[in-house]
Amino acid sequence: MSEVSLRAITPDDLPTLFENQYDPASAAMAGTPSREEADFYDRRTKVEANPANDTRAIMVDGEMAGDVVSWTDDSGRHIGYRIAQRFWGRGIATAALRLMLTEITDRPIQADLLQTNVGSRRVLEKNGFRLLGPDERPADAEPESHYFRLDA
Ligand SMILES: CC(C)(COP(=O)(O)OP(=O)(O)OC[C@H]1O[C@@H](n2cnc3c(N)ncnc32)[C@H](O)[C@@H]1OP(=O)(O)O)[C@@H](O)C(=O)NCCC(=O)NCCS
């Protein structure tokens, strides 16, 4: 198993992050449409500049394999991640989320995903997240999504 580590994201990482989200298979799995270049750079630059967000590059054997992002809104803290397709299936998302959860210690922390995203579901379950039941889902829950939470 390769060693997974996290580091701060730099502007030089943005082209790779653009390509990762532009991959149709990745976008379909995540259920978020790919952004065109100008839109991506504009939004991601704002995400990186916002001190309320925590973002990390996921490093594997000296290469950036993806990113993990945590943000807050009125409903609390959230987390999401994306791995480049050529790195899928090697336990990298599971290891990266585990590392990020040692750096971001706020709880509860939430994640939502398409119900079809079985890989991401496993990543969350292996890190202790719990699927919210019908009575616990947010008021504005998307019918096609699952909502997971890691409590204290
Ligand atoms: C979902 C995603 C993060 C998984 O990353 P990964 O590094 O391949 O995940 P891991 O290797 O840590 O796999 C964790 C578990 O999920 C399973 N898994 C991963 N991808 C899977 C898939 N496509 N179908 C079924 N199971 C899958 C693995 O077998 C493993 O399960 P196991 O430990 O029980 O054997 C990655 O496919 C991805 O970035 N997808 C696009 C973006 C996305 O969906 N992000 C999450 C948005 S909520």
The ligand as an SDF file (V2000), in Angstrom:
LIG
                    3D

 48 50  0  0  0  0  0  0  0  0999 V2000
  -15.7320    7.7260   -4.4150 C   0  0  0  0  0  0  0  0  0  0  0  0
  -14.2090    7.8640   -4.4130 C   0  0  0  0  0  0  0  0  0  0  0  0
  -13.8260    9.0290   -3.5270 C   0  0  0  0  0  0  0  0  0  0  0  0
  -13.5990    6.5780   -3.8730 C   0  0  0  0  0  0  0  0  0  0  0  0
  -12.1930    6.7750   -3.8010 O   0  0  0  0  0  0  0  0  0  0  0  0
  -11.1980    5.5060   -3.6950 P   0  0  0  0  0  0  0  0  0  0  0  0
   -9.8610    6.0150   -3.3090 O   0  0  0  0  0  0  0  0  0  0  0  0
  -11.2940    4.7060   -4.9340 O   0  0  0  0  0  0  0  0  0  0  0  0
  -11.8750    4.7260   -2.4800 O   0  0  0  0  0  0  0  0  0  0  0  0
  -11.1940    3.5540   -1.6110 P   0  0  0  0  0  0  0  0  0  0  0  0
  -10.2040    2.8410   -2.4760 O   0  0  0  0  0  0  0  0  0  0  0  0
  -10.7440    4.1440   -0.3240 O   0  0  0  0  0  0  0  0  0  0  0  0
  -12.4310    2.5620   -1.4190 O   0  0  0  0  0  0  0  0  0  0  0  0
  -13.1780    2.4780   -0.2340 C   0  0  0  0  0  0  0  0  0  0  0  0
  -14.1620    1.3510   -0.3860 C   0  0  0  0  0  0  0  0  0  0  0  0
  -15.1110    1.6560   -1.4130 O   0  0  0  0  0  0  0  0  0  0  0  0
  -15.1320    0.6350   -2.3850 C   0  0  0  0  0  0  0  0  0  0  0  0
  -15.3060    1.2890   -3.6740 N   0  0  0  0  0  0  0  0  0  0  0  0
  -14.6030    2.3210   -4.1670 C   0  0  0  0  0  0  0  0  0  0  0  0
  -15.0890    2.6780   -5.3810 N   0  0  0  0  0  0  0  0  0  0  0  0
  -16.1230    1.8350   -5.6120 C   0  0  0  0  0  0  0  0  0  0  0  0
  -17.0240    1.7070   -6.7000 C   0  0  0  0  0  0  0  0  0  0  0  0
  -16.9620    2.5030   -7.7720 N   0  0  0  0  0  0  0  0  0  0  0  0
  -17.9760    0.7460   -6.6270 N   0  0  0  0  0  0  0  0  0  0  0  0
  -18.0620   -0.0680   -5.5430 C   0  0  0  0  0  0  0  0  0  0  0  0
  -17.2260    0.0200   -4.4720 N   0  0  0  0  0  0  0  0  0  0  0  0
  -16.2680    0.9660   -4.5340 C   0  0  0  0  0  0  0  0  0  0  0  0
  -13.7780   -0.0390   -2.2660 C   0  0  0  0  0  0  0  0  0  0  0  0
  -13.8300   -1.3620   -2.7420 O   0  0  0  0  0  0  0  0  0  0  0  0
  -13.5640    0.0180   -0.7640 C   0  0  0  0  0  0  0  0  0  0  0  0
  -14.3870   -0.9150   -0.1280 O   0  0  0  0  0  0  0  0  0  0  0  0
  -13.8210   -2.0820    0.8130 P   0  0  0  0  0  0  0  0  0  0  0  0
  -12.7820   -1.4680    1.6970 O   0  0  0  0  0  0  0  0  0  0  0  0
  -15.0230   -2.5580    1.5120 O   0  0  0  0  0  0  0  0  0  0  0  0
  -13.2150   -3.0540   -0.1220 O   0  0  0  0  0  0  0  0  0  0  0  0
  -13.6670    8.0870   -5.8520 C   0  0  0  0  0  0  0  0  0  0  0  0
  -14.2020    7.1040   -6.7090 O   0  0  0  0  0  0  0  0  0  0  0  0
  -14.0170    9.4440   -6.4020 C   0  0  0  0  0  0  0  0  0  0  0  0
  -13.2980   10.4190   -6.1810 O   0  0  0  0  0  0  0  0  0  0  0  0
  -15.1450    9.5400   -7.1460 N   0  0  0  0  0  0  0  0  0  0  0  0
  -15.5670   10.7770   -7.7890 C   0  0  0  0  0  0  0  0  0  0  0  0
  -15.8840   11.9020   -6.8130 C   0  0  0  0  0  0  0  0  0  0  0  0
  -16.8190   11.4710   -5.7170 C   0  0  0  0  0  0  0  0  0  0  0  0
  -17.7400   10.6990   -5.9190 O   0  0  0  0  0  0  0  0  0  0  0  0
  -16.5600   12.0120   -4.5220 N   0  0  0  0  0  0  0  0  0  0  0  0
  -17.4000   11.7710   -3.3820 C   0  0  0  0  0  0  0  0  0  0  0  0
  -18.5570   12.6900   -3.4580 C   0  0  0  0  0  0  0  0  0  0  0  0
  -19.6590   12.3890   -2.1050 S   0  0  0  0  0  0  0  0  0  0  0  0
  1  2  1  0
  2  3  1  0
  2  4  1  0
  2 36  1  0
  4  5  1  0
  5  6  1  0
  6  7  2  0
  6  8  1  0
  6  9  1  0
  9 10  1  0
 10 11  2  0
 10 12  1  0
 10 13  1  0
 13 14  1  0
 14 15  1  0
 15 16  1  0
 15 30  1  0
 16 17  1  0
 17 18  1  0
 17 28  1  0
 18 19  1  0
 18 27  1  0
 19 20  2  0
 20 21  1  0
 21 22  1  0
 21 27  2  0
 22 23  1  0
 22 24  2  0
 24 25  1  0
 25 26  2  0
 26 27  1  0
 28 29  1  0
 28 30  1  0
 30 31  1  0
 31 32  1  0
 32 33  2  0
 32 34  1  0
 32 35  1  0
 36 37  1  0
 36 38  1  0
 38 39  2  0
 38 40  1  0
 40 41  1  0
 41 42  1  0
 42 43  1  0
 43 44  2  0
 43 45  1  0
 45 46  1  0
 46 47  1  0
 47 48  1  0
M  END
$$$$
